[in-house]
């Protein structure tokens, strides 16, 4: 099942990079995929395989974007899908799910609570479980981010990749892509340093990494403007931590004010309207350059996991309203 996914561009960010001291700052823009996020990759492969195996109905919990993608691809395949989602999920994701004809249930709680409801449907109603890391093909779809990135760079490796991490499947997939390409002889040298980026309001993997733990502890009271990474306890956290440690990477948490500021700055300086999750990586890169963990000569790739237009509420629009026919007022100087 395909909706035209794949080969998202690598976009230089010269003005933003220059402002923070990273002249080789780049962005892989997953917001240009069908349904507006990188989740289309996992959905394309997962739904295609489910269709091959004769699966008739699928259930999954989501913070929003995964559900939107799987709803679209299930519609394409003629497969019934039940989606459980926190009621505070972005409106755009709920609309995408409804438009695709999914069975959508909103939960007054977190992604963990949505997961419990989805698991009940799998256990008692015969749905196939498509939750994060519950089936292998979603990961294989996410892996293509890494394969594409390495190919687009001429089969070489950037110094650093920053990834906004909730469930972390994309980061696990990128690391898997590097290992497989190295085994095939397509890539030489050490892996890219992988950086987990989380929001200060929900940073269980960052905390685990700082404490040298092999897995995280569920985060209490999780809340952040970057809703897609509001995952109190990732099922594959041990795999994420292993990938970070084996690539000499790190894990960074940034607060919501820094995320929103970075989102506005990148749009104003380089014309890319990022999702808040992707903007968190810009905020993290700024901090890592300030502390010296990133060198000014490093080639740094940020994964922007979705289009900012899906999150219009993150930008305050303060524009004067003029009566028709009035003269142009004096405009403030930049």
Secondary structure by P-SEA (a helix, b strand, c coil): ccccccccccccaaaaaaaacccbbbbbccccccccccaaaaaaaaaaaaaaacccbbbbccccaaaaaaaaaaaaacbbbbbbbcccccaaaaaaaaaaccbbbbbcccaaaaaaaaaaaaacccccccccccccaaaaaaaaaaaaaaaaaccccccbbbbbcccaaaaaaaaaaaaaaaaaccccccccbbbbbbcccccaaaaaaaaccccccccccccccccccccccccaaaaaaaaaaaaccbbbbbcaaaaaaaaaaaaaaccccccaaaaaaaaaaaaaaaacccccccbbbbbccccccccccccccbbbbbcccccccccccc
